[in-house]
Amino acid sequence: MLTSTRSLAAVALCAIALAGCGSGDTVPPGSAAASVEVVGQGAVMKQSPTSDIELCIGAMLTSYPPQCGGPKLLGEFSWDDVESEQASGVRWTNQWYYAVGYYDAEADTFTLTRPLSSEPPEGYVERQVEEPEFPQLCDDPYEGGDPDFSDDLVAQELLQQELESLDGYIGSWVSDGHNEFNVLVTGDPEAVRAELREIWPGGLCVEQRDGATYRDIASAQDALSDHFQELGITGTGGGPGELNVEVIIADPVTVERIHEIVSDWLRPEQVRVTGVFRPLSS
């Protein structure tokens, strides 16, 4: 689940099989973040005719007009250079643009060093994210069940409740887009499978893995919720066995502080920290 620092929305994040701090996200040690030229993507928003122009980062509410927030946008900017809409006194861009410039956390400003662009700046390497895989984990998911079982939302709800109450539950997914559930646990998979078969006759595979549990991830997210403003966290998302944390600037101090806060539940390799703004030279 993604939780915005500005309480804008809750958005599901896909689980990605990565850990640690995203390559190229970190501002160099010993440098002030405001002195490093960075690049990121955002929409531009002016909440009212008299308000500042903002570079929206993080989540955006899909109301009309939409709602979002971010640092005050400084530097050379013209609405004539972007595609925008207006409604109820609000003006915003109807697409996200690459912004290159300097972010000042203390002043909450982003100063452009070049015009916004729909294309990434020359030499900038996009973050490489592996597409998540959700395979079927066993040869016969209907063993001990009912191959003719039709989808039952009530049964699915009971299964989900049971999963979240299991000791050692890491995560789960549906591999056929319908009712073949694949479950990861830290304990005995056969014992868990037998327990779940009492309430779920549909497709079911259970596999043992070593990893952070669902409860560990939830506890770490709760611990971070008190530090969103302090650390510039724009969202957190839990995937099977890992926690994804997005921050405005992933400087070494911020990354270290995040690991410290979640250390009671997660090891550093079970946490991925990515920055909204990344050094232009990455």
Secondary structure, 3 states (H helix, E strand, C coil): CEECCCCCCEECCCCCCCCEECCCCCCCCCCCHHHCCEEEEEEEEECCCCCCEEEEEEEEECCCCCEEECCEEECCCCHHHCCEEEECCEEEECCCEEEEEEEECCCCEEEECCCCECCCCCCCCCCCCCCCCCCCCCCCCCCCCCCCCCCCHHHHHHHHHHHHHCCCEEEEEECCCCCEEEEEECCCHHHHHHHHHCCCCCEEEEEECCCCCHHHHHHHHHHHHHHHHHHCEEEEEEECCEEEEEEEECCHHHHHHHHHHHCCCCCHHHEEEEEEEEECCC
